């Protein structure tokens, strides 16, 4: 197991702030994982870091643990479906690209989402009308207190909008691999979200064209973290009761919205932020991205505290205007 002292995390998290891990542990294989479990590191102050694409460090724990165990394999298949297992350390978009190349459908709308396979169930990542829960069959995980190994079924994971059992439970689990059920033929394309269908005009609909158009859209809307530090969508789209929505609609008849399965209303957070006058808003080296106000960016020298306080400004201004409370999608380490 590779270990480093006072290690800079600038290039291991997409906000790119100047924070340091007192001790960095890199887990690259099963032997490293056994050592991690047996040598008492998990009885100390620690944080497990995936791709670093959804985290803001207000405080860095004594041990930062990076999981880089990789591997992809077919577990089973029939005429219509394939069951594919991926290790937690696989880069998410590399995995999506691999599946599309094999003509396995179900993940193409989740192209170019940063992070790792192991992190994907925790947040129940989603984009363009698809969530990762739609394809997950089994999540293998280890309890970090009892070291119990458990296979979580899809129902066990308690998936909801940008949430799961792994994120909401008081128990701490380390995800080691994920089993996905993907289509081999008769793919069900989800194209009715945002402007995706317009981007596909004139193109033959296939897994590869859908993936490429989504990559193109995301590159237009979202800044490259290597050039401009960010964690993608900083806030969740708020889900409100119909009564709240009906109170707002007369004042904002052009307000976009989506109805949920439980008859509530999801309002795009980006629209709320823009209507609050915060699109392209900047304080020092922190601001909302001019092309997508849902993204908070680090223009170079912003501290984690700067970014957090800036997000508080957004939360307060949106609430003052709409009486709707934004919730952070980014994990804040305090």
Number of C-alpha atoms within 10 A of each C-alpha: 13 9 13 14 12 12 15 17 20 15 14 15 23 27 31 29 23 15 18 19 21 15 18 24 22 19 21 16 14 11 11 17 16 12 13 17 18 11 9 9 15 16 10 10 11 17 17 15 22 25 22 23 24 23 21 25 21 16 14 19 20 17 21 23 22 19 26 20 20 16 13 17 11 12 12 11 14 9 8 12 17 18 19 20 21 22 23 27 25 23 21 23 19 15 19 23 21 13 19 21 12 11 17 24 26 25 25 27 27 23 24 20 19 23 22 24 26 27 29 23 25 20 24 23 19 19 17 17 12 19 23 21 22 16 18 23 20 20 22 19 22 17 15 15 12 11 14 10 15 14 16 16 14 17 12 13 22 16 21 12 14 18 17 18 21 22 19 12 9 8 12 16 23 18 25 22 23 24 22 22 21 23 21 17 12 9 16 10 15 15 18 11 11 11 12 17 14 11 16 17 9 7 10 10 13 16 23 16 16 24 19 18 19 23 17 13 13 16 12 12 15 21 20 15 19 11 12 18 26 30 27 26 19 24 20 19 23 16 22 17 12 14 10 15 20 12 11 15 12 10 9 12 8 8 15 12 14 12 13 11 7 7 11 16 21 19 20 18 23 20 17 26 23 18 15 16 13 21 21 15 17 17 12 12 14 25 23 25 24 19 13 20 25 26 24 29 28 28 18 16 14 20 20 23 13 18 23 16 14 19 21 14 13 23 18 14 19 22 16 12 12 15 12 21 17 22 14 16 18 17 16 14 13 9
